[in-house]
Amino acid sequence: MIPHDLGFVVPLVALLAAGLFAGFTAGMFGVGGGFVVVPAMLVILPLLGGMKSEYTHVAIGTSAATIIVSSIRAVTAQAKRGAVEWDILKAWGPWLVIGDALGVYLAGKVDGAVLKLVFATGVALMSVMFIVPRLRTLVVSERMPGPIATAGIAGGLGVFSSLLGIGGGTIAITVMTLCSRTIHRAIATASGIGTLIAIPTAIGFAIIGFHKAGLPWGSLGYINLPAAIAISSMSVLTAPIGVAAAHRLPSNPLKTVFGAYLIVISFFMFKSALKF
């Protein structure tokens, strides 16, 4: 049933607010905004109807669709500052797409509650790299990984990101900072990685959910179009603001803020999955 009257205003306002925050985090942290959009969608989707069992998949698919817009906007702003390492994007691109395809296939086989637990666990583990002082300054190599390691890292990143509806920036940033890239250049390059992941992921989720029954109003497969449009329309406004904020902050405080943000998101996703 199509929402109407005041019942439509509440989710619309919530979606617009999520878009503003998602765009800012996409620009500031190079993460595409998925860590904002997925939890927000899980709160908003019950207002749009449909079966509860489909909400996690719709949240992830819709997140991927919004990341296309927010990450392109962010990487464009970063490129103007000369901060994007295009060679890394070229080397990682093919493996990201292959990993995306596998991740989308697996997502179609996995229960929504399991996806939430995977999401929360992955985010919690990644937060450690940015919270613990010794780890956030750790450098293991002066060079990026070679071809074989790149295939494994980028392919795995594609699988993980498409399963969770995120831009993959967190893992990419971790790898790049471990390989002596500054946090600012890592964030800038991760914005481009988000684009490479989001496009095939969004297409895949639209396809695997196309014939599913009980989807929320306005859904094309596992992408909720009204939500994607509302969020994206706001994220294009705030992504450049996030980029500017990231370049003003020094490295260590930026890492700490990012790590704290991941811990909060992880907690709420565990809470939702385990119902405590």
N, C-alpha and C positions, 0 to 999 in steps of 0.2 A: 504493500500500500504506500502511495506517495505521501510523504509528510506534508502538512499544511498548517496554516495559521501560525500560532506562537510556537507550536511544536517543531517547526522548521527553523525558527530563528535561533534557538539554543544551539543545535549542532553547527549551524552556519557560523555563528560567532566563535564557537570553540575551534572550528576548523581554520578560520582566519587567524586566530591567535596562535594556533599550532604552526601555521605557515610562517608567521613573523619570526617565531622562535627558531623554527627549523632552518630558515634562511640564514639567520644570524649565526647559528652553530655551524652550518655548512661553510660559511665564509671564515669563521674564526678558527675552527678545528679541522677543516678539510674532510669532514665525515659524511657529507651529503645530507644530513638531517634525519636519517633513518632512526637514530636513537631517540628522536623526539616524536617522529610521525607514528611509528608502530605503537608505542604506549598510548598516544593520544587517540589513535584510531580504535584501539580496543575499548576505550571509554565511550567514544562517540558512536560506534557502529550499532549498539543496541537501540539507539534512537532512530536508526534508519531501517529497522526491521530485519528480517531474515533469520536464519538459524544460527544459534550460538556456536555450533560446531564448525561453522565456516568463517567465523570472525578473524581468527589468527591469520589464515591464508589471505583473506581480503586485506587485512591490515598490512601484511608484508608486500603483497602485490601493489597496493596503492602507494605504499612508501617508495617502492622502486620507481614508480611512474613519476612521483614528485622529485625524486633525486635527479632525474634527467634534467629537470629545469634548474634546480638549485645548484647542482654541481657545475653545469655549464656556465651559469651566472658567476659562480665563485671562481672557476678557473680562468674565465675571461678577465675578471678583475685582478687576479693574481698575475696573469700574463702581462698585464700593463705595467706591473712592478718588476718584471723580469725575474720572477721567483720560481717559475715552473721549469723542471728538468725534463724536457721533452724526450730525451734519449731513454729515460726510464720508462716513460709511457709507451714508447715504441717497442721496447724489449718485453714489457709485461703484457701488452695488449692481447696478442693471440691466445696466451695461456689463460688470461682472465675470462675470455669469451668461452673457451672450452670448459673451464671450471663452472661458469655460469650455467651452461647447458646441463651439466651433471647435477648441479645443485637444484635447479628447477625440477628435474626429473625426480630427485629424492624428495623434494618438498611435496610433490603430489602423492607420495606414499606415506608421509609422516603425519601423525595426529597433531592437532593444534596445541595441545598442552605440552607435548614433547618439544615442539618448536619453541615455546616460551621458555622451557627449562634450558634448552641449548642456548638460546639468546642470552638469558640471565647469567649462565655460567661463563660463557665466552666473554661477556662484558666485564664480569667481576675479575676474571683472570687478567684481562688486558689492562684494567685499572692499576694493577700492581706496578706495572712498568713506569707509570707516571706519578705514583704517590710515593714510593720508596726512594729516598734521596740517592742512594748508591746506584739504583737501577736506572733512574732517569738521566743520569750522566754517563751511563755505561756506553762505551764504544768498543766493539769487538773487531772491527775492520775499518780500514781507510778506504776500501773500495766496495762497490755494490756486488752482490753475489754473481757468480758465473752463470753460464747458460743453463746448466742442469739444475742448479739450485733455484734459479729464477723460475724455471718451468714448474718446479714443485711448490714454491712459495706463491707465485701468481695463480697457478691452477687451484691450489688449496684455498687461496683467498677468494677466488671466484665462487667455489662451492659454498664456503661459509657465508659469504655475503648474500648470495642469491637465496640461501635458505632462510636468512633472517631479514631480508629487505633493507639492508644497509649498504652504504657506499664503499665499505671496505677500508675507509681511511685510517681507522685505528691500527689495524695490522700493518698497513703500508707505512704509516708514520713510525711505528715501532721498528720495523726493518730498516728504514732509512736513517733514523737517529742512531741505531746501533752501528750503522755503516758510515758514521761521521757527518751525515748531513745535519744541518741546523734544523731546529724544530720549525722555523719559519719556512724554509725551503721544502721540508717534508710535508707540511700542511698544504702548501701551494700545489705540489705535485700530486698529493692524495686527492685533491679536488678533481683532477683529470681522471684519476683511477675510478672515482665514483661514477663519472659519465660512462666509462667503458663497461662498468659492471651493470649499471642501471638499465641501459637500453635493452640488451638481450634478456635481462631478468624480467623486466616489465612485459615484454612481448611473450615470454614463456609463461608467466602467470596468467596473462589474458587467455592464452591457448588452453592450459590445463584446467582452467576453471570455467571454460566457455559453456559447457553443457551441465554444469552443476545446478541443482535445485536449491532453493532456500537462501539465495544470496540477497544481501541488502539492496534496497531500492537504488537504482542508478548504476548497477555494476555491469561491467563488461568483463566476463570471466572473473578473475580474482582482483580486478581493478575497479574500485568505486570511482566513477568519473566525476560526480559532483564534488566529492572530497578531494580528489586529485587536483581539480581545477581551482578550488578555493585555496588549498594549501599553496599550490604553485604560484598563484597570483600574488600572494603575499611574500613568498620566499625570494622572488626576484627583487623585491624592494630592500630586503634586509641583508642579503648575502654580501653585497659590497661593503656594508657597514661592518659586518663581522670580519671581513678581510682587513679593513683599515684598523680595527681594534686589535687584531692579531699582530699586525706589524708594529703597533705602538707598545705592546707588552714585551718585557724581557723574557728570555727563554724559560727559566725555572718557574716563575709564577704561572706562566701559560700552561706548562706541563701539569702543575699542581691543580689548577682550575679544571683542566681537562680530566684528570684522574678522579677528582671529586665528583664531577658530573657523571662519569661512568658508574661510580659506586651507587649514586642515587637511582639511576635508571635500572641498574641490576637489582637493587632491593625491590623496587616496585614490580618488576617482572617476575621475580621469585614469589612475591606476595600474590600476584595474580595466578600464577601457575599452580601454587600449592594451596591457595585459598586460606591463608592464615591472617 
